[in-house]
Amino acid sequence: MLPKDPNILLSYINLKLRDFYDSLDSLCDDLDVSKNDIIKTLDSIGYRYDEKTNQFK
């Protein structure tokens, strides 16, 4: 289950991407979560996924 608060979600996702996954797709597949939901939620607080650095900025 992912955190509901967008700021906590940002921290959680970036930690997972940094320490465990080489891409957002890998994270979403492994955790069985919606990539679109994550992108939409983090976009609402001004963050976008950067594939080159594998993090939301």
mmJSON file of the N, C-alpha and C atoms, coordinates in Angstrom:
{"data_MODEL":{"atom_site":{
"group_PDB":["ATOM","ATOM","ATOM","ATOM","ATOM","ATOM","ATOM","ATOM","ATOM","ATOM","ATOM","ATOM","ATOM","ATOM","ATOM","ATOM","ATOM","ATOM","ATOM","ATOM","ATOM","ATOM","ATOM","ATOM","ATOM","ATOM","ATOM","ATOM","ATOM","ATOM","ATOM","ATOM","ATOM","ATOM","ATOM","ATOM","ATOM","ATOM","ATOM","ATOM","ATOM","ATOM","ATOM","ATOM","ATOM","ATOM","ATOM","ATOM","ATOM","ATOM","ATOM","ATOM","ATOM","ATOM","ATOM","ATOM","ATOM","ATOM","ATOM","ATOM","ATOM","ATOM","ATOM","ATOM","ATOM","ATOM","ATOM","ATOM","ATOM","ATOM","ATOM","ATOM","ATOM","ATOM","ATOM","ATOM","ATOM","ATOM","ATOM","ATOM","ATOM","ATOM","ATOM","ATOM","ATOM","ATOM","ATOM","ATOM","ATOM","ATOM","ATOM","ATOM","ATOM","ATOM","ATOM","ATOM","ATOM","ATOM","ATOM","ATOM","ATOM","ATOM","ATOM","ATOM","ATOM","ATOM","ATOM","ATOM","ATOM","ATOM","ATOM","ATOM","ATOM","ATOM","ATOM","ATOM","ATOM","ATOM","ATOM","ATOM","ATOM","ATOM","ATOM","ATOM","ATOM","ATOM","ATOM","ATOM","ATOM","ATOM","ATOM","ATOM","ATOM","ATOM","ATOM","ATOM","ATOM","ATOM","ATOM","ATOM","ATOM","ATOM","ATOM","ATOM","ATOM","ATOM","ATOM","ATOM","ATOM","ATOM","ATOM","ATOM","ATOM","ATOM","ATOM","ATOM","ATOM","ATOM","ATOM","ATOM","ATOM","ATOM","ATOM","ATOM","ATOM","ATOM","ATOM","ATOM","ATOM","ATOM","ATOM"],
"id":[1,2,3,4,5,6,7,8,9,10,11,12,13,14,15,16,17,18,19,20,21,22,23,24,25,26,27,28,29,30,31,32,33,34,35,36,37,38,39,40,41,42,43,44,45,46,47,48,49,50,51,52,53,54,55,56,57,58,59,60,61,62,63,64,65,66,67,68,69,70,71,72,73,74,75,76,77,78,79,80,81,82,83,84,85,86,87,88,89,90,91,92,93,94,95,96,97,98,99,100,101,102,103,104,105,106,107,108,109,110,111,112,113,114,115,116,117,118,119,120,121,122,123,124,125,126,127,128,129,130,131,132,133,134,135,136,137,138,139,140,141,142,143,144,145,146,147,148,149,150,151,152,153,154,155,156,157,158,159,160,161,162,163,164,165,166,167,168,169,170,171],
"type_symbol":["N","C","C","N","C","C","N","C","C","N","C","C","N","C","C","N","C","C","N","C","C","N","C","C","N","C","C","N","C","C","N","C","C","N","C","C","N","C","C","N","C","C","N","C","C","N","C","C","N","C","C","N","C","C","N","C","C","N","C","C","N","C","C","N","C","C","N","C","C","N","C","C","N","C","C","N","C","C","N","C","C","N","C","C","N","C","C","N","C","C","N","C","C","N","C","C","N","C","C","N","C","C","N","C","C","N","C","C","N","C","C","N","C","C","N","C","C","N","C","C","N","C","C","N","C","C","N","C","C","N","C","C","N","C","C","N","C","C","N","C","C","N","C","C","N","C","C","N","C","C","N","C","C","N","C","C","N","C","C","N","C","C","N","C","C","N","C","C","N","C","C"],
"label_atom_id":["N","CA","C","N","CA","C","N","CA","C","N","CA","C","N","CA","C","N","CA","C","N","CA","C","N","CA","C","N","CA","C","N","CA","C","N","CA","C","N","CA","C","N","CA","C","N","CA","C","N","CA","C","N","CA","C","N","CA","C","N","CA","C","N","CA","C","N","CA","C","N","CA","C","N","CA","C","N","CA","C","N","CA","C","N","CA","C","N","CA","C","N","CA","C","N","CA","C","N","CA","C","N","CA","C","N","CA","C","N","CA","C","N","CA","C","N","CA","C","N","CA","C","N","CA","C","N","CA","C","N","CA","C","N","CA","C","N","CA","C","N","CA","C","N","CA","C","N","CA","C","N","CA","C","N","CA","C","N","CA","C","N","CA","C","N","CA","C","N","CA","C","N","CA","C","N","CA","C","N","CA","C","N","CA","C","N","CA","C","N","CA","C","N","CA","C","N","CA","C"],
"label_alt_id":[null,null,null,null,null,null,null,null,null,null,null,null,null,null,null,null,null,null,null,null,null,null,null,null,null,null,null,null,null,null,null,null,null,null,null,null,null,null,null,null,null,null,null,null,null,null,null,null,null,null,null,null,null,null,null,null,null,null,null,null,null,null,null,null,null,null,null,null,null,null,null,null,null,null,null,null,null,null,null,null,null,null,null,null,null,null,null,null,null,null,null,null,null,null,null,null,null,null,null,null,null,null,null,null,null,null,null,null,null,null,null,null,null,null,null,null,null,null,null,null,null,null,null,null,null,null,null,null,null,null,null,null,null,null,null,null,null,null,null,null,null,null,null,null,null,null,null,null,null,null,null,null,null,null,null,null,null,null,null,null,null,null,null,null,null,null,null,null,null,null,null],
"label_comp_id":["MET","MET","MET","LEU","LEU","LEU","PRO","PRO","PRO","LYS","LYS","LYS","ASP","ASP","ASP","PRO","PRO","PRO","ASN","ASN","ASN","ILE","ILE","ILE","LEU","LEU","LEU","LEU","LEU","LEU","SER","SER","SER","TYR","TYR","TYR","ILE","ILE","ILE","ASN","ASN","ASN","LEU","LEU","LEU","LYS","LYS","LYS","LEU","LEU","LEU","ARG","ARG","ARG","ASP","ASP","ASP","PHE","PHE","PHE","TYR","TYR","TYR","ASP","ASP","ASP","SER","SER","SER","LEU","LEU","LEU","ASP","ASP","ASP","SER","SER","SER","LEU","LEU","LEU","CYS","CYS","CYS","ASP","ASP","ASP","ASP","ASP","ASP","LEU","LEU","LEU","ASP","ASP","ASP","VAL","VAL","VAL","SER","SER","SER","LYS","LYS","LYS","ASN","ASN","ASN","ASP","ASP","ASP","ILE","ILE","ILE","ILE","ILE","ILE","LYS","LYS","LYS","THR","THR","THR","LEU","LEU","LEU","ASP","ASP","ASP","SER","SER","SER","ILE","ILE","ILE","GLY","GLY","GLY","TYR","TYR","TYR","ARG","ARG","ARG","TYR","TYR","TYR","ASP","ASP","ASP","GLU","GLU","GLU","LYS","LYS","LYS","THR","THR","THR","ASN","ASN","ASN","GLN","GLN","GLN","PHE","PHE","PHE","LYS","LYS","LYS"],
"label_asym_id":["A","A","A","A","A","A","A","A","A","A","A","A","A","A","A","A","A","A","A","A","A","A","A","A","A","A","A","A","A","A","A","A","A","A","A","A","A","A","A","A","A","A","A","A","A","A","A","A","A","A","A","A","A","A","A","A","A","A","A","A","A","A","A","A","A","A","A","A","A","A","A","A","A","A","A","A","A","A","A","A","A","A","A","A","A","A","A","A","A","A","A","A","A","A","A","A","A","A","A","A","A","A","A","A","A","A","A","A","A","A","A","A","A","A","A","A","A","A","A","A","A","A","A","A","A","A","A","A","A","A","A","A","A","A","A","A","A","A","A","A","A","A","A","A","A","A","A","A","A","A","A","A","A","A","A","A","A","A","A","A","A","A","A","A","A","A","A","A","A","A","A"],
"label_entity_id":["1","1","1","1","1","1","1","1","1","1","1","1","1","1","1","1","1","1","1","1","1","1","1","1","1","1","1","1","1","1","1","1","1","1","1","1","1","1","1","1","1","1","1","1","1","1","1","1","1","1","1","1","1","1","1","1","1","1","1","1","1","1","1","1","1","1","1","1","1","1","1","1","1","1","1","1","1","1","1","1","1","1","1","1","1","1","1","1","1","1","1","1","1","1","1","1","1","1","1","1","1","1","1","1","1","1","1","1","1","1","1","1","1","1","1","1","1","1","1","1","1","1","1","1","1","1","1","1","1","1","1","1","1","1","1","1","1","1","1","1","1","1","1","1","1","1","1","1","1","1","1","1","1","1","1","1","1","1","1","1","1","1","1","1","1","1","1","1","1","1","1"],
"label_seq_id":[1,1,1,2,2,2,3,3,3,4,4,4,5,5,5,6,6,6,7,7,7,8,8,8,9,9,9,10,10,10,11,11,11,12,12,12,13,13,13,14,14,14,15,15,15,16,16,16,17,17,17,18,18,18,19,19,19,20,20,20,21,21,21,22,22,22,23,23,23,24,24,24,25,25,25,26,26,26,27,27,27,28,28,28,29,29,29,30,30,30,31,31,31,32,32,32,33,33,33,34,34,34,35,35,35,36,36,36,37,37,37,38,38,38,39,39,39,40,40,40,41,41,41,42,42,42,43,43,43,44,44,44,45,45,45,46,46,46,47,47,47,48,48,48,49,49,49,50,50,50,51,51,51,52,52,52,53,53,53,54,54,54,55,55,55,56,56,56,57,57,57],
"pdbx_PDB_ins_code":[null,null,null,null,null,null,null,null,null,null,null,null,null,null,null,null,null,null,null,null,null,null,null,null,null,null,null,null,null,null,null,null,null,null,null,null,null,null,null,null,null,null,null,null,null,null,null,null,null,null,null,null,null,null,null,null,null,null,null,null,null,null,null,null,null,null,null,null,null,null,null,null,null,null,null,null,null,null,null,null,null,null,null,null,null,null,null,null,null,null,null,null,null,null,null,null,null,null,null,null,null,null,null,null,null,null,null,null,null,null,null,null,null,null,null,null,null,null,null,null,null,null,null,null,null,null,null,null,null,null,null,null,null,null,null,null,null,null,null,null,null,null,null,null,null,null,null,null,null,null,null,null,null,null,null,null,null,null,null,null,null,null,null,null,null,null,null,null,null,null,null],
"Cartn_x":[0.836,0.0,0.883,0.587,1.364,0.828,1.722,1.269,0.274,-0.714,-1.739,-1.268,-0.492,-0.003,1.018,0.817,1.725,3.18,3.436,4.82,5.496,4.758,5.309,5.483,4.536,4.648,5.908,6.18,7.389,8.636,8.751,9.907,10.002,8.881,8.831,9.252,8.673,8.961,10.417,10.922,12.319,13.287,12.971,13.806,13.825,12.641,12.556,13.295,13.14,13.828,15.34,15.78,17.221,17.829,17.137,17.737,17.397,16.268,15.82,15.453,15.12,14.585,15.34,15.51,16.219,15.29,13.971,13.022,11.683,10.881,9.537,8.681,8.861,8.113,8.398,9.662,10.039,9.395,9.421,8.812,7.322,6.64,5.19,4.825,5.589,5.329,5.523,6.604,6.923,5.939,5.555,4.644,3.175,2.941,1.583,0.772,1.359,0.705,0.598,-0.306,-0.549,0.484,1.207,2.183,1.479,0.336,-0.405,-0.86,-1.28,-1.701,-0.539,0.622,1.806,2.178,2.233,2.595,1.598,0.332,-0.716,-0.623,-0.434,-0.351,0.869,2.005,3.223,3.235,2.575,2.431,1.607,0.67,-0.181,0.604,1.805,2.653,3.899,3.852,4.897,6.101,5.985,7.113,6.832,7.892,7.797,8.927,8.672,9.665,10.738,11.985,13.131,13.783,13.634,14.164,15.678,16.375,17.837,18.374,17.743,18.21,17.384,16.314,15.439,14.892,14.366,13.745,12.741,11.885,10.95,11.625,11.565,12.177,11.147],
"Cartn_y":[-1.183,0.0,1.249,2.153,3.385,4.473,5.353,6.483,7.344,7.874,8.718,10.163,10.655,12.028,12.167,13.112,13.249,13.493,14.256,14.527,13.294,12.516,11.265,10.26,10.236,9.365,9.696,10.966,11.4,10.82,10.981,10.467,8.949,8.277,6.813,6.298,6.88,6.427,6.695,7.877,8.181,7.288,6.956,6.03,4.657,4.17,2.856,2.859,3.928,4.013,4.046,4.782,4.906,3.592,2.904,1.756,0.391,0.296,-1.039,-1.233,-0.158,-0.324,0.535,-0.006,0.738,1.571,1.477,2.291,2.34,3.326,3.434,2.248,1.792,0.625,-0.607,-0.825,-1.977,-1.899,-0.716,-0.511,-0.826,-0.264,-0.451,-1.908,-2.582,-3.995,-4.835,-4.59,-5.381,-5.136,-3.887,-3.547,-3.632,-3.91,-4.009,-2.746,-1.604,-0.305,0.389,1.34,2.051,3.155,3.039,4.065,5.399,5.362,6.596,7.284,6.51,7.098,7.796,7.17,7.771,9.058,8.987,10.165,11.292,10.974,11.987,12.63,11.823,12.338,13.237,12.799,13.591,14.818,14.735,15.905,16.992,16.578,17.543,18.418,17.97,18.789,19.281,19.169,19.759,18.895,17.589,16.69,15.831,15.629,14.799,13.777,12.621,11.549,11.855,11.739,11.916,10.548,9.998,8.665,8.598,9.668,9.668,9.507,10.173,10.085,9.091,8.565,7.597,8.147,9.363,9.959,11.02,11.35,12.453,13.729,14.744,16.05,17.129],
"Cartn_z":[0.0,0.0,0.0,-0.898,-1.026,-0.094,0.363,1.173,0.407,1.094,0.465,0.309,1.265,1.218,0.083,-0.843,-1.991,-1.606,-0.549,-0.146,0.429,1.177,1.708,0.575,-0.36,-1.529,-2.326,-2.508,-3.228,-2.569,-1.283,-0.554,-0.662,-0.497,-0.565,-1.943,-2.988,-4.356,-4.711,-4.41,-4.735,-3.967,-2.723,-1.965,-2.632,-2.982,-3.64,-4.977,-5.755,-7.046,-6.849,-5.866,-5.624,-5.144,-4.226,-3.56,-4.153,-4.879,-5.27,-6.74,-7.453,-8.812,-9.817,-11.011,-12.056,-12.927,-12.675,-13.43,-12.699,-13.065,-12.5,-12.933,-14.147,-14.629,-13.772,-13.445,-12.611,-11.24,-10.651,-9.346,-9.404,-10.383,-10.505,-10.755,-11.595,-11.861,-10.603,-9.887,-8.712,-7.569,-7.366,-6.278,-6.685,-7.956,-8.502,-8.208,-8.602,-8.432,-9.786,-9.866,-11.114,-11.339,-12.424,-12.794,-13.012,-13.681,-13.953,-12.673,-11.679,-10.405,-9.71,-9.721,-9.102,-9.831,-11.151,-11.945,-11.713,-11.712,-11.524,-10.137,-9.117,-7.748,-7.568,-8.071,-7.89,-8.798,-9.933,-10.799,-10.101,-9.251,-8.546,-7.567,-7.173,-6.309,-7.054,-8.382,-9.211,-9.516,-9.339,-9.609,-10.828,-11.612,-12.812,-12.799,-13.364,-13.4,-14.439,-14.029,-14.91,-15.113,-16.321,-16.61,-16.482,-16.845,-16.803,-15.392,-14.445,-13.056,-12.237,-12.824,-12.172,-10.86,-10.937,-9.762,-10.161,-9.218,-9.448,-8.988,-9.857,-9.556,-9.682],
"occupancy":[1.0,1.0,1.0,1.0,1.0,1.0,1.0,1.0,1.0,1.0,1.0,1.0,1.0,1.0,1.0,1.0,1.0,1.0,1.0,1.0,1.0,1.0,1.0,1.0,1.0,1.0,1.0,1.0,1.0,1.0,1.0,1.0,1.0,1.0,1.0,1.0,1.0,1.0,1.0,1.0,1.0,1.0,1.0,1.0,1.0,1.0,1.0,1.0,1.0,1.0,1.0,1.0,1.0,1.0,1.0,1.0,1.0,1.0,1.0,1.0,1.0,1.0,1.0,1.0,1.0,1.0,1.0,1.0,1.0,1.0,1.0,1.0,1.0,1.0,1.0,1.0,1.0,1.0,1.0,1.0,1.0,1.0,1.0,1.0,1.0,1.0,1.0,1.0,1.0,1.0,1.0,1.0,1.0,1.0,1.0,1.0,1.0,1.0,1.0,1.0,1.0,1.0,1.0,1.0,1.0,1.0,1.0,1.0,1.0,1.0,1.0,1.0,1.0,1.0,1.0,1.0,1.0,1.0,1.0,1.0,1.0,1.0,1.0,1.0,1.0,1.0,1.0,1.0,1.0,1.0,1.0,1.0,1.0,1.0,1.0,1.0,1.0,1.0,1.0,1.0,1.0,1.0,1.0,1.0,1.0,1.0,1.0,1.0,1.0,1.0,1.0,1.0,1.0,1.0,1.0,1.0,1.0,1.0,1.0,1.0,1.0,1.0,1.0,1.0,1.0,1.0,1.0,1.0,1.0,1.0,1.0],
"B_iso_or_equiv":[0.0,0.0,0.0,0.0,0.0,0.0,0.0,0.0,0.0,0.0,0.0,0.0,0.0,0.0,0.0,0.0,0.0,0.0,0.0,0.0,0.0,0.0,0.0,0.0,0.0,0.0,0.0,0.0,0.0,0.0,0.0,0.0,0.0,0.0,0.0,0.0,0.0,0.0,0.0,0.0,0.0,0.0,0.0,0.0,0.0,0.0,0.0,0.0,0.0,0.0,0.0,0.0,0.0,0.0,0.0,0.0,0.0,0.0,0.0,0.0,0.0,0.0,0.0,0.0,0.0,0.0,0.0,0.0,0.0,0.0,0.0,0.0,0.0,0.0,0.0,0.0,0.0,0.0,0.0,0.0,0.0,0.0,0.0,0.0,0.0,0.0,0.0,0.0,0.0,0.0,0.0,0.0,0.0,0.0,0.0,0.0,0.0,0.0,0.0,0.0,0.0,0.0,0.0,0.0,0.0,0.0,0.0,0.0,0.0,0.0,0.0,0.0,0.0,0.0,0.0,0.0,0.0,0.0,0.0,0.0,0.0,0.0,0.0,0.0,0.0,0.0,0.0,0.0,0.0,0.0,0.0,0.0,0.0,0.0,0.0,0.0,0.0,0.0,0.0,0.0,0.0,0.0,0.0,0.0,0.0,0.0,0.0,0.0,0.0,0.0,0.0,0.0,0.0,0.0,0.0,0.0,0.0,0.0,0.0,0.0,0.0,0.0,0.0,0.0,0.0,0.0,0.0,0.0,0.0,0.0,0.0],
"pdbx_formal_charge":[null,null,null,null,null,null,null,null,null,null,null,null,null,null,null,null,null,null,null,null,null,null,null,null,null,null,null,null,null,null,null,null,null,null,null,null,null,null,null,null,null,null,null,null,null,null,null,null,null,null,null,null,null,null,null,null,null,null,null,null,null,null,null,null,null,null,null,null,null,null,null,null,null,null,null,null,null,null,null,null,null,null,null,null,null,null,null,null,null,null,null,null,null,null,null,null,null,null,null,null,null,null,null,null,null,null,null,null,null,null,null,null,null,null,null,null,null,null,null,null,null,null,null,null,null,null,null,null,null,null,null,null,null,null,null,null,null,null,null,null,null,null,null,null,null,null,null,null,null,null,null,null,null,null,null,null,null,null,null,null,null,null,null,null,null,null,null,null,null,null,null],
"auth_seq_id":[1,1,1,2,2,2,3,3,3,4,4,4,5,5,5,6,6,6,7,7,7,8,8,8,9,9,9,10,10,10,11,11,11,12,12,12,13,13,13,14,14,14,15,15,15,16,16,16,17,17,17,18,18,18,19,19,19,20,20,20,21,21,21,22,22,22,23,23,23,24,24,24,25,25,25,26,26,26,27,27,27,28,28,28,29,29,29,30,30,30,31,31,31,32,32,32,33,33,33,34,34,34,35,35,35,36,36,36,37,37,37,38,38,38,39,39,39,40,40,40,41,41,41,42,42,42,43,43,43,44,44,44,45,45,45,46,46,46,47,47,47,48,48,48,49,49,49,50,50,50,51,51,51,52,52,52,53,53,53,54,54,54,55,55,55,56,56,56,57,57,57],
"auth_comp_id":["MET","MET","MET","LEU","LEU","LEU","PRO","PRO","PRO","LYS","LYS","LYS","ASP","ASP","ASP","PRO","PRO","PRO","ASN","ASN","ASN","ILE","ILE","ILE","LEU","LEU","LEU","LEU","LEU","LEU","SER","SER","SER","TYR","TYR","TYR","ILE","ILE","ILE","ASN","ASN","ASN","LEU","LEU","LEU","LYS","LYS","LYS","LEU","LEU","LEU","ARG","ARG","ARG","ASP","ASP","ASP","PHE","PHE","PHE","TYR","TYR","TYR","ASP","ASP","ASP","SER","SER","SER","LEU","LEU","LEU","ASP","ASP","ASP","SER","SER","SER","LEU","LEU","LEU","CYS","CYS","CYS","ASP","ASP","ASP","ASP","ASP","ASP","LEU","LEU","LEU","ASP","ASP","ASP","VAL","VAL","VAL","SER","SER","SER","LYS","LYS","LYS","ASN","ASN","ASN","ASP","ASP","ASP","ILE","ILE","ILE","ILE","ILE","ILE","LYS","LYS","LYS","THR","THR","THR","LEU","LEU","LEU","ASP","ASP","ASP","SER","SER","SER","ILE","ILE","ILE","GLY","GLY","GLY","TYR","TYR","TYR","ARG","ARG","ARG","TYR","TYR","TYR","ASP","ASP","ASP","GLU","GLU","GLU","LYS","LYS","LYS","THR","THR","THR","ASN","ASN","ASN","GLN","GLN","GLN","PHE","PHE","PHE","LYS","LYS","LYS"],
"auth_asym_id":["A","A","A","A","A","A","A","A","A","A","A","A","A","A","A","A","A","A","A","A","A","A","A","A","A","A","A","A","A","A","A","A","A","A","A","A","A","A","A","A","A","A","A","A","A","A","A","A","A","A","A","A","A","A","A","A","A","A","A","A","A","A","A","A","A","A","A","A","A","A","A","A","A","A","A","A","A","A","A","A","A","A","A","A","A","A","A","A","A","A","A","A","A","A","A","A","A","A","A","A","A","A","A","A","A","A","A","A","A","A","A","A","A","A","A","A","A","A","A","A","A","A","A","A","A","A","A","A","A","A","A","A","A","A","A","A","A","A","A","A","A","A","A","A","A","A","A","A","A","A","A","A","A","A","A","A","A","A","A","A","A","A","A","A","A","A","A","A","A","A","A"],
"auth_atom_id":["N","CA","C","N","CA","C","N","CA","C","N","CA","C","N","CA","C","N","CA","C","N","CA","C","N","CA","C","N","CA","C","N","CA","C","N","CA","C","N","CA","C","N","CA","C","N","CA","C","N","CA","C","N","CA","C","N","CA","C","N","CA","C","N","CA","C","N","CA","C","N","CA","C","N","CA","C","N","CA","C","N","CA","C","N","CA","C","N","CA","C","N","CA","C","N","CA","C","N","CA","C","N","CA","C","N","CA","C","N","CA","C","N","CA","C","N","CA","C","N","CA","C","N","CA","C","N","CA","C","N","CA","C","N","CA","C","N","CA","C","N","CA","C","N","CA","C","N","CA","C","N","CA","C","N","CA","C","N","CA","C","N","CA","C","N","CA","C","N","CA","C","N","CA","C","N","CA","C","N","CA","C","N","CA","C","N","CA","C","N","CA","C","N","CA","C","N","CA","C"],
"pdbx_PDB_model_num":[1,1,1,1,1,1,1,1,1,1,1,1,1,1,1,1,1,1,1,1,1,1,1,1,1,1,1,1,1,1,1,1,1,1,1,1,1,1,1,1,1,1,1,1,1,1,1,1,1,1,1,1,1,1,1,1,1,1,1,1,1,1,1,1,1,1,1,1,1,1,1,1,1,1,1,1,1,1,1,1,1,1,1,1,1,1,1,1,1,1,1,1,1,1,1,1,1,1,1,1,1,1,1,1,1,1,1,1,1,1,1,1,1,1,1,1,1,1,1,1,1,1,1,1,1,1,1,1,1,1,1,1,1,1,1,1,1,1,1,1,1,1,1,1,1,1,1,1,1,1,1,1,1,1,1,1,1,1,1,1,1,1,1,1,1,1,1,1,1,1,1]
}}}
